[in-house]
Amino acid sequence: MGIADDRLSAECSAEFEHPGGCQSDSCGNAETDRSSRPGSTASAGTQTAAGTLPSLKDGDAAAIPANVRGVNAISPVVMGSAQLIAGAHNWQTRVQAVRPAYQQIQDWHVSAGAFFTPQDDASANNVVVLGQTVAHNLFPDGRSPVGQVIRIRNVPFSVVGVLAPKGGGFGGDQDDVVLLPLQTGQVRLFGTGSVSQIMFQVDDAVPMKTAITQLDQLLRQQHQLGPALADDFAIFNNNDIIQRVQGVSQAMTVLLGSIGAVSLIVGGIGIMNLMLVSVTERTREIGIRLAIGAQPADLLAQFLVEAVELSVLGGVIGILLGSSMAFGVSFFAGWAAPPLWGPISLAFGFSALANPARKASLLDPIVALRYE
């Protein structure tokens, strides 16, 4: 199982600040609102948005490896947005304070320099690793960012590495990010002891359901949540996200296939109507040919050739236009759009078989000669 398939994240989302379900002592005997979304608070009838009250702490992350089976990498994450300055250039981006294990969990590779070390995290050193988008905008002259000093919220940081490009993802441009040590972010930038997420990776041998169940039980115990209280956190399994994306992709494939089938039917009907008009307009010619000795097979071959010429020409033009558009999308948008020879062959064969030549070969010569 790959990293993308076996990664879990416990997202920071506190529902209540106190186990009793109230935001303050003035709540009295207020009942717990189990319909509240994780990460929201409820006080005096007012509900805040999900994720506004952080509930995860460093202690939660420290307890996970000992209580959840198969954890081989774990990293708390503290996220925020900040303005970066490098000389005369600046760039607004998202900043993530993480542990060095985050590189393994997210499968990040370094294209220049190196990732920061556990010692950098323990000492809260002012070092950062830049994503490709950030590096290009802060250093547009092409010089290497490694060894340069940038400022984040007026705090100087030394660039120790540049991440390899990943491209777009579910959250937008994955390369538009800055990573720095967790302790550095908590102490020097964000000033918080809570964390936004806890991301960890489990071994392939451990079932996902088992890990999720153990994690849920652990966090409820850590947060002292009784049976009547709802979770003040949310657990996400990346497998679920992948399955949803695959479901959407399959639905789009069926939809586009249905559109293609309708197009084939409409195109076949168009070719058939055109050949029917041709046969009808040449009924007298057909009758003369039959009267002077032409066989039905001769007429069948004649109209088959004409129909095939028409459909082949149209099919070739359609294939060239469609392939050109596919290559254009691949070149300009960067999407993989290879030609699918199966559907192309099906469409080409369907257009070549749609013709009424048999009707012309079965005409009665006498009726054909009388036709006006």
N, C-alpha and C positions, 0 to 999 in steps of 0.2 A: 504494500500500500504506500503510495507516495505521500509526501509531506502535505500536499494540498488536500489529501483525503483524510488524514488522521489528525488534523489540527483542531483544537477546541479553544474557544475563548469565553471566559466568564465576564460579561460586559458590566461595567460599573452602572448600576441602576438601583438606587435605594428607594424603597417605597415609604418607609417611615423612619424617623430618627430615633424613636423610642420603641421598645418592644410592645408597649401598650397600644400602639397605633395612633398616638397623638403627637402633634408637633410641639406642644407646650403643656405646662401643668394646668392651664386653664381649660383643658378639654373636658375635664370632669369625667363622666361615664360614657364618653363617646365610644361607639362600637367601631371595630376594625372594618375598614372599607376594603373588602376582598376584591372588589372590581377595579380598584385603582391599578394603574399600570406601574410596573417596576421602574424605580428611579424617580417617582413623583412623590409629592408630599400633600397631605390633606390637613387643613387647619381651618376651623370655623366655616366650613362649607366651601372653602376655596381650594381648588386642586391645581398644582403646578404641573408643568410638562414633564414627560418621562426623561430621566437622565439628569435632572437638575440637582438632585441630592446624591452625591457619591457615597457609596457604602463599602466599597472594597478597600482593604488596607494591605500594607506590606505583609502583615501577619497572616492574612489569608493565603497569600502566595507561598509563604514559608511553610504553611501547614499542608499544602497540596501534595508535594512529592511523597510525604510519609503516609498519606491517607488515601491516595488515589493510585490504583495499580498501574504500572507500566509507564509512568511519566519519565521521559528521558531528556526533556528540555522544557524550561519554563521561564517566562519573562513577564513581569508586570509592565504596563504601558501607561504613561501619563502623556496626554495629548493636549495640544494647544496651537494657536495661530500666532505668528509673530512676523515682524518686519526684519529682514536681513539686510545688512549693509556691508559692502565690500568696495572700499574706495569711493568712486563716483557712482557706483551702481547699487541698486537695492531691489529687493524682491519679497513679496508677501507670500508666505507659504505655511504649511502645517509642520509643526515641530513635535517629534515623538521622543520621549525619554524612555529608554529601554535598557534591558540587560544584554550582554553580548550574545546570550543564547537566542535572542530574537533573530539574529542572522540565520541560524539553522532552522528555526521554526518557519520563517517566511521565505526561506530558500533564496536569500539575497547573496549576490556575488559582488566582489569588489573589482572594479576595472582599473583603479589606480590607487596607490597607497595601501592602506590596511584598515580593517575594522578596529574599533577601540577595544581595549582589553579589560578583563575583570579588574585589574589593578586600577585602570582609569575610572571604573565605576566605584570601586571601594574608596578611592581617594577624591572622588568628585572632581576629577580634572576637567578643565574647560576644553574639551575636544569634540569635534563633530564629524559626521560622515554625510556627504551631500548626495542627493539624487541627481541624475543627469540633467533634468530640467532646471533645477536650482543652479547647478554648476554652470550651465550654458548662459543663464541670465545674469549671474553675478560676475562671470569671467568671459564676456563675449569675445575678447580678443584672442581666445584660444590658448592662453597660458594655463598651465596646470594649477588647479586649486590647492593641491597637496602642499602643505607647508605655509599657506597663506592664512592671514588672520581676518576673520569676519566678526561683525558685531550683531548680537541678537538681544534686543531690548537693552541696548547700551552695555552689554556684557561681552567682552572679547573672547572669542573661541578660535582655536587653531584647527584647521582642516587636516585630518589625518587620512582621509580616504574619500573616494568617489564610487558610488554604487554603479554596477552594470545596469544598462537600461532594461526595463520590463514592459514599458508601453502602457496602454490604457487598461483599466480594470473596472470592477463594480463601482468603486468609489471615484472614478475619474482617472487622472494621470497618476499612475503609481510612482513615477519618477520625480514628481513634484513634492519632495519630502526631505526633511533633515532629521537625522538620528543622532542622539547624544546619550551619554550614560544616564541611567535612571537617577542615581544620587545627585548628579549635577543638575538635572532638570528639576528635581524636587526642592533642592536647596537654593539654587541660584536663579531659576527662572520662574517656576510655578508656585513655590512656597506652600506646598501642600504635602500632607502625609498620606493622602488617599491616592488611589490609582484609578485610571479610567477603565482599563481592561487587565485581565490576567490571561495571557495566552500560553498554552502549553501543548506539547506534542506527546502522543502516547505510542507505545510499541504496536506493531501490527498484530501481535498475538493477543492483545487485550481487546475484547469487543467494545465497540463504542457505547452501547447501551449501559454496559457495566461501569465504564469510566464516568459517564454522565450521571448515573444514579449515585455513585460514590461522591462525586463533586457536589451534587445537590445536597446530599445529607451533610457533608462537611461544612458547606457554607451556611446552611441553616443552623448548625451547631455553633459555628464561629460567631454568627450574628445573634445568637440566643433568640431564635424565633420559635415560639410555641406552636402547637398544632393548629391553633385558630388563626395564626397570622400568615399572610401571603409572603412569598419570596420578595426580598428587597434586592434581588439581582436577577439577571437573565443569562441563560446558558445557550450558546449557539454552537452547532456542529457544522463545520464546513461541508460535510457530506450532504446535509439538507439543502444548502445553497446550490451545490453542484447539481443535485437531483432536480431542483426547481428550474435551473437554467436548461438542463437537458429536456425537461418537459416542455418548456417554452420553445426550444429548438425543434423538437419533434412536431409540435403543433404548427409551427411555421412551415416545416417541410411538407406536412399534409396539406396546408392551405395553398402553398405555392404549387404543389403537385396537382391539386384540384383546378387551379387556374390554368396550369399547362394543359390538362386534359380538356377543359372547355375550349381552349385555344385550338387544340388539335381538331376537335369536332367541328368548330366553326370554320377552320381552314379547309377541312375535307369537304364540308358542305359547299363552300365557295368554289372549290375546284370542280365538284360534281355538277353544280349549277351551270358553270361556264361551259363544260363539255356537253351538257344536255342542250344548251342553246345552240352550240356548234352542230350537234347532230340534227336538231330540228331544222335549222336553216339550210342544211345540206341534204335534206331528205330526198329531193329529186335527183341530186348527184348520186346518192347511194343507190337509188332505184335504177339509174342508167347503168351503173357499174355491175349491178346484179344481173341486169337484162343481157349484157354482152358477155356474161360468163364468169364474172368474179365470184369467188366462193366466200361464204360467211367468214371463214378463217382469215381471208385477205382483208376484209373490212375490219374484223376484230383487231388484226395486227396494225392496220393503219391508224385507227383511233387510239389504240394502246400507246403507240409510239408518240402520237401527238400529245396525249395526256401525260405521258412520262416526261416528255421534253418540257412541258409547262410546269409540272410539279417539281422536277429535278432543278430547273432553273430557279424557281421560287425557294426550294429547300436550300440550295447552295447560298443564295443571297441571305436567307434567314440565318443560316449557320455562321456566315461571315460576320453579319451584323451582331449576332448574339455573342460570338467569341470575342469580337472587338470590344464590346461593352464589358465583358468579364475581365479581359486583360486591362482595360482602362481602370476598372474599379481596383484591381490588384495593384496597379502602378501608382495611382493617385491617392487612394484611400488606405493602402497598405493592408487590405483584407485579402485573405487567400480565396480566390475564386477560380479554381481550375475548371477546364471544360469537362462536362460529364458526358462521355461518349455513349452511354446507355440511353439516356433521354434523347440525345441528338439522333441516334440511329432509329429510335422509335418514331420520332416526329418525321424524319425523312421517309421511312418506310410507309407510314400512314398516308402521307401526302402522295406517294407514288402509287398507292393502291386505290385511291379514291377517284374512280372514273367510270362512266356509263358506256364503255365501248361495246359491251355485250348487246346492248339495246340496238345499236346500229347494225350489228351483224345478223340480227334476227328479223329485220324488217322484210315484209312481203314486197317483192319487186313491183307487182301490179299496183299495190297501194302506194308505194313510194313514187311511182311514175305519175300517178294521179294527183299527188300532193301539190298544192299551190302555196 
